[in-house]
Amino acid sequence: MRLKTLALVLGLGVLAACGSPTPDAAPTATAPVIVTSGPTDAPPTPSPIAIASPAPTNTAASTSETPPEASPTPEVSGPIGPSNFPANVNPLTGLSVADPARLDRRPLAVKVSQFPRRVRPQSGLSLADLVFEHYAEAGVTRMTAIFLGNDAPKIGSIRSARLIDVVLAESYDAMLITSGSSQGVLNRLSQTNFYDRVIAEATGYDECPPLCREGTEASTNNLFASTSDLWATADSLGLNGRQTLDGMAFYAEPPAGGTPVTTVHVDFQVDNNIAEWRYNATTGRYARWMDTDLVGELAPQTDALDGSQLTVANVVVLYANHVTSDIPEDFGNGGHCGYEIQLWTTGPARIFRDGVMLEATWVRNVLDQVIGLVGLDGQVIPLKPGNSWFEIVDLDSPTTVTEGVFQTRFKGPSQSQNCPVS
């Protein structure tokens, strides 16, 4: 069963100057892909659209908000979203919650470190509704974890924001939680209309709670927070409350078609930086594996809260234009400037759910529109109800699909050439 064809064409203009800038030319290139099994056409770039869909036909009692190892099928008889979500359904996961009041709060976008490897295992990632992983600079990746439906007693370690967090905080109407930021990123954040939602040591939140340093040794990787303290801070600022988060769609029954893929391998190329997802047909979920200090070795990535391996219902690879900014983020080896990752208008995507890969196009046309996913036929592609992990790579990242294994290797523009490091 498929969701009905999208029909509403936006007449909206360019993005506001106070938010994500509009590129001189919106990226229209498709990600290079060699598919040795399944479809070979890369997704086109559609005209700007607003995602719309009929309301779900029925919803029922809640399921657990915490993503378990074997996620139960939500008690829903039809598709949910991408609009008109019932009051007890999380619009970021498609799962119902026992208490609809849990959704009467603003999402939290928390910047979480991935390197150096000693920061692993991180705390709280298993409880995030969405996680966006991206290349930062100089071989380092970072994550932005979005929390809404679950409470997490500890999240972190928390690190500084990057330009992509301007986009994500806008898209998900979120509080942005970071340790600080480079002056260039802070300047960009200060020009947005959500700067009052930035909870960071650099914006004056230097006491615990909400942001807490652990231990007495000076470190850039010892900052943590809890969702209860962060939402309490949002309450105190008068910024909490339910947000309209239309744009994602969910359906327990997988769409027809697709290419069988059971391994999703993302190589961020520098310093043995690899993320891999392996599908488990018994649980219906993807388990995460990560690089170790031993080149070529992968190990389960776990959550420090309970030691369980990280798993998700959906993995989504987003191809987006990366442009080197003039903001220095790393001062070693000659210096490296950060990327501006242009997650606006549209771009190619690959969706992995239920052991298959679906060709897609991601869509984000206005500042506060969450990232939607449509198929080659122009219809919304429903994700499996549950949590999702987004891997972001550049448009030039080479990709192959061979015998059930999807591989992409990040390839972006130079970050050191002409970077103004003094």
C-alpha positions in Angstrom: 0.0 0.0 0.0 1.5 3.4 -1.0 0.8 6.9 0.2 -1.0 9.1 -2.3 0.9 11.2 -4.8 2.1 14.6 -3.6 0.1 17.3 -5.1 0.7 20.7 -3.4 3.3 22.9 -5.2 4.8 25.6 -3.1 4.9 29.2 -4.2 7.4 30.1 -1.5 10.5 32.2 -2.3 14.1 31.9 -1.2 15.1 31.1 2.3 15.1 33.9 4.8 18.4 35.7 5.2 18.4 35.1 9.0 18.5 31.4 8.5 20.1 28.9 6.2 21.6 30.9 3.2 20.4 30.0 -0.3 23.3 28.8 -2.5 24.1 30.7 -5.6 22.8 27.7 -7.5 20.8 24.9 -5.8 22.6 21.6 -6.1 21.1 19.5 -8.8 23.8 16.9 -9.3 23.0 13.3 -8.5 25.2 11.1 -6.4 27.5 8.9 -8.5 26.3 5.4 -8.1 27.2 2.0 -9.7 24.4 -0.5 -9.0 25.2 -4.0 -9.9 21.9 -5.3 -8.8 18.6 -3.5 -8.8 17.7 -0.1 -10.3 20.5 2.0 -11.9 18.8 5.5 -12.2 19.8 8.1 -9.7 16.8 10.1 -8.3 15.9 13.3 -10.2 15.7 16.7 -8.6 11.9 17.6 -8.4 10.4 21.0 -8.3 9.8 22.4 -4.8 7.0 20.6 -3.1 5.2 20.6 0.2 4.7 17.1 1.5 1.1 16.3 2.1 -0.9 13.1 2.8 -4.2 11.9 4.1 -4.5 11.4 7.8 -4.0 7.8 9.1 -7.0 5.6 9.0 -6.6 4.4 12.6 -4.3 4.5 15.6 -4.3 2.4 18.7 -2.7 2.0 22.1 0.8 3.0 22.8 4.1 1.1 22.4 7.2 1.7 24.5 9.0 4.9 23.7 12.4 3.4 24.3 13.8 1.8 21.1 14.3 -1.9 22.1 16.6 -4.4 20.4 13.5 -6.0 18.8 11.1 -3.1 18.1 7.5 -4.2 18.3 5.2 -3.4 15.3 3.2 -0.3 16.3 -0.5 -0.9 16.6 -1.4 1.1 13.5 -3.5 -0.3 10.6 -2.4 2.2 8.0 0.1 4.9 7.1 0.9 7.8 9.4 2.0 11.3 8.3 3.4 13.3 6.8 0.8 15.6 8.3 -2.1 15.5 10.7 -0.4 13.3 13.2 -2.6 12.1 16.1 -1.9 13.8 19.4 -0.3 10.6 20.8 1.9 9.8 17.8 5.5 11.1 17.7 5.9 12.8 14.2 9.6 11.9 14.2 9.2 8.2 14.7 5.6 7.3 13.9 5.3 5.5 17.3 2.5 6.2 19.7 3.3 7.2 23.3 1.6 6.3 26.5 1.2 9.9 27.5 0.5 12.5 24.7 1.9 15.2 27.1 5.4 13.8 26.3 5.1 15.3 22.9 4.1 18.7 24.3 7.7 19.8 24.3 10.2 21.3 21.9 12.7 18.9 20.3 16.3 18.9 21.6 19.1 18.9 19.1 22.2 17.8 21.0 25.7 17.9 19.4 27.5 14.7 20.3 31.2 13.9 19.7 32.5 10.8 17.8 36.2 11.5 17.9 38.7 11.0 19.5 37.7 7.3 19.9 38.1 7.6 23.7 34.7 9.4 23.8 33.0 6.2 22.9 30.7 4.7 24.0 28.6 7.9 24.1 25.6 8.2 26.4 22.0 8.5 25.2 22.2 7.9 21.5 19.9 4.8 21.7 17.1 7.1 23.0 17.3 9.7 20.2 14.5 9.8 17.7 16.8 10.9 14.9 20.6 11.1 14.6 22.4 13.0 11.9 26.1 12.0 11.3 28.3 14.3 9.2 31.9 15.0 8.3 33.2 17.9 10.3 36.8 18.5 9.4 40.3 17.0 9.4 39.0 13.4 9.5 36.5 14.0 12.3 32.8 13.2 12.2 30.2 14.5 14.6 26.5 13.8 15.3 23.4 15.9 16.0 20.9 13.8 18.0 17.3 14.9 18.1 15.2 14.0 21.2 11.5 14.3 21.6 9.7 11.0 22.5 12.2 9.7 25.1 13.8 10.9 28.2 17.5 10.4 28.6 19.2 10.7 32.0 22.6 11.5 30.3 23.6 12.6 26.8 27.1 13.2 25.6 29.8 13.9 25.5 28.6 17.2 24.1 30.8 19.2 21.7 30.7 22.4 19.7 28.2 23.1 16.8 28.9 23.3 13.1 27.1 25.2 10.4 24.8 22.2 9.7 23.3 22.8 13.1 21.8 26.0 11.8 19.8 23.9 9.4 18.9 21.2 11.8 17.7 23.5 14.6 15.6 25.4 12.0 14.1 22.3 10.5 13.1 20.6 13.7 12.2 23.8 15.7 14.7 22.6 18.3 16.6 23.8 21.2 20.3 23.5 20.1 22.6 22.2 22.8 26.4 22.5 22.3 29.5 23.0 24.3 30.3 26.2 22.4 31.3 26.9 18.8 33.9 28.7 16.7 33.3 32.4 16.5 32.2 32.1 12.9 29.5 29.6 13.7 28.4 31.6 16.7 28.1 34.7 14.5 25.9 32.7 12.1 23.8 31.4 14.9 23.4 34.9 16.4 21.8 36.0 13.1 19.1 33.5 13.2 15.6 33.9 14.8 16.3 31.0 17.2 19.5 32.2 18.9 17.6 32.3 22.2 17.2 28.5 21.8 20.9 27.9 21.8 21.9 26.3 25.1 25.7 26.4 25.2 28.6 27.4 27.5 29.4 30.1 24.9 25.9 31.6 25.3 26.1 31.8 29.1 25.0 28.4 30.3 28.2 27.7 32.2 26.7 26.2 35.4 25.3 22.7 36.1 22.5 22.2 35.4 21.8 22.2 32.5 25.3 21.6 31.2 27.5 19.6 33.5 31.3 18.9 33.4 32.3 15.6 34.8 35.6 15.2 36.7 38.2 17.7 37.6 40.6 17.2 34.8 40.3 19.8 32.0 38.9 18.2 28.9 36.9 19.1 25.8 35.0 15.8 26.0 33.5 15.8 29.5 30.3 17.8 29.1 27.0 16.1 29.6 23.3 17.0 30.1 20.0 15.2 30.8 16.8 15.8 28.8 14.9 16.6 32.1 17.3 19.5 32.8 17.3 20.7 29.2 13.5 20.7 29.0 13.3 22.5 32.4 15.6 25.2 30.9 13.3 25.5 27.9 10.4 25.9 30.3 12.2 28.6 32.3 12.8 30.5 29.0 9.2 30.1 27.9 10.4 28.2 24.8 9.0 24.8 25.5 5.8 23.3 23.9 4.6 21.1 21.1 5.9 22.0 17.6 4.4 21.3 14.2 6.8 18.7 12.7 5.1 17.6 9.5 7.1 16.0 6.8 8.0 12.5 7.7 5.7 9.5 6.9 5.6 6.0 8.5 4.1 2.7 7.7 4.9 -0.7 9.2 4.4 -2.5 5.8 7.5 -1.9 3.6 7.0 -0.4 0.2 7.0 -2.6 -2.8 10.2 -3.0 -4.8 13.6 -1.9 -3.8 17.0 -3.6 -3.9 17.9 -6.2 -1.3 20.7 -4.6 0.9 21.7 -6.0 4.3 24.9 -4.0 4.9 25.3 -0.2 4.7 28.9 0.8 4.7 29.9 4.5 5.0 33.6 5.3 4.7 34.4 8.8 5.8 37.9 8.1 4.4 40.3 9.9 6.7 42.0 8.2 9.8 40.0 4.9 9.5 36.7 6.6 10.0 34.0 4.0 9.1 30.3 3.5 10.1 28.6 0.3 9.1 25.0 -0.9 9.6 24.1 -4.6 9.5 20.5 -5.7 9.1 19.1 -8.4 11.4 16.1 -10.1 9.8 15.0 -11.5 13.2 14.8 -8.1 14.9 14.0 -6.1 11.7 16.6 -3.5 12.8 20.0 -2.3 11.7 22.9 -2.7 14.2 25.8 -0.2 14.2 29.4 -1.1 13.9 32.3 1.4 14.1 36.1 1.6 13.4 38.6 0.9 16.2 42.2 1.9 16.7 43.1 -1.2 14.6 42.8 -0.3 11.0 40.3 -2.6 9.2 38.6 -3.7 12.4 35.0 -2.9 13.2 33.3 -3.3 16.6 29.7 -2.9 17.9 29.0 0.7 18.9 27.1 0.8 22.2 25.3 3.2 24.5 27.1 3.8 27.7 23.7 4.0 29.5 23.1 0.3 29.4 25.9 -1.2 27.2 23.5 -2.3 24.4 24.5 -2.0 20.8 23.0 0.9 18.9 20.2 -0.2 16.5 17.7 1.7 14.3 14.6 1.0 12.3 15.9 3.1 9.3 19.2 4.2 7.9 19.0 7.1 5.4 22.0 8.3 3.3 21.6 11.9 2.3 23.7 13.3 -0.6 24.2 17.1 -0.1 26.4 19.8 -1.6 29.4 20.5 0.7 31.0 24.0 0.4 34.1 24.9 2.3 33.4 27.9 4.5 35.8 30.6 5.7 35.4 29.5 9.3 38.5 27.8 10.8 37.5 24.8 12.9 40.9 22.9 13.2 44.3 24.6 13.6 46.5 21.6 13.2 48.4 20.5 10.1 48.0 23.9 8.4 44.4 24.4 9.5 41.0 23.3 8.2 37.8 25.2 7.7 34.4 23.7 8.3 31.9 22.7 5.7 28.6 24.4 4.9 26.4 21.4 4.2 23.6 22.7 2.0 20.6 20.7 3.2 18.1 22.9 1.4 15.9 22.5 -1.7 16.4 18.9 -2.8 19.0 16.2 -3.3 19.5 12.4 -3.8 19.0 9.9 -0.9 18.9 6.2 -0.3 16.6 4.7 2.3 17.3 1.4 4.0 14.5 -0.4 5.8 13.5 -4.0 6.2 16.6 -5.2 4.4 16.0 -3.3 1.2 17.3 -0.1 -0.4 14.9 2.5 -1.9 15.9 5.2 -4.2 14.7 8.6 -3.0 15.0 12.4 -3.1 15.2 14.4 0.1 13.2 17.6 0.2 13.5 20.8 2.3 12.1 23.9 0.8 11.5 26.2 3.8 13.4 26.9 7.0 11.1 25.1 9.4 10.4 22.1 7.2 11.7 18.8 8.4 13.6 16.7 5.8 11.1 14.8 3.8 11.7 11.8 1.5 9.9 11.1 -1.8 10.3 8.4 -4.4 11.1 8.5 -8.1 7.4 8.5 -8.7 6.9 11.6 -6.7 5.2 9.8 -3.8 6.1 10.1 -0.1 8.2 7.1 1.0 7.2 5.9 4.4 9.9 5.0 6.9 9.5 2.0 9.2 8.0 3.3 12.5 10.9 3.8 15.0 14.2 5.7 15.2 16.2 6.7 12.2 19.9 7.5 11.5 20.9 9.8 8.7 24.4 9.5 7.2 25.3 12.7 5.2 27.8 12.6 2.4 28.8 14.9 -0.4 27.3 14.8 -3.9 30.6 13.6 -5.3 30.9 10.6 -2.9 31.3 7.5 -5.0 28.8 4.7 -4.3 28.4 1.1 -5.2 25.8 -1.6 -4.5 27.1 -5.2 -4.9 25.6 -8.5 -3.6 23.6 -6.9 -0.9 26.3 -4.5 0.3 25.9 -0.7 -0.1 29.2 1.3 0.1 29.8 5.0 -0.2 33.1 6.8 0.4 32.9 10.5 1.5 34.6 12.8 -1.0 34.3 16.5 -0.4 36.2 19.7 -1.4 39.5 20.6 0.3 39.1 22.2 3.7 42.7 23.4 4.0 43.2 25.4 0.8 42.8 29.1 1.5 41.6 28.5 5.0 42.3 31.8 6.9 44.2 30.2 9.9 46.4 32.8 11.5 
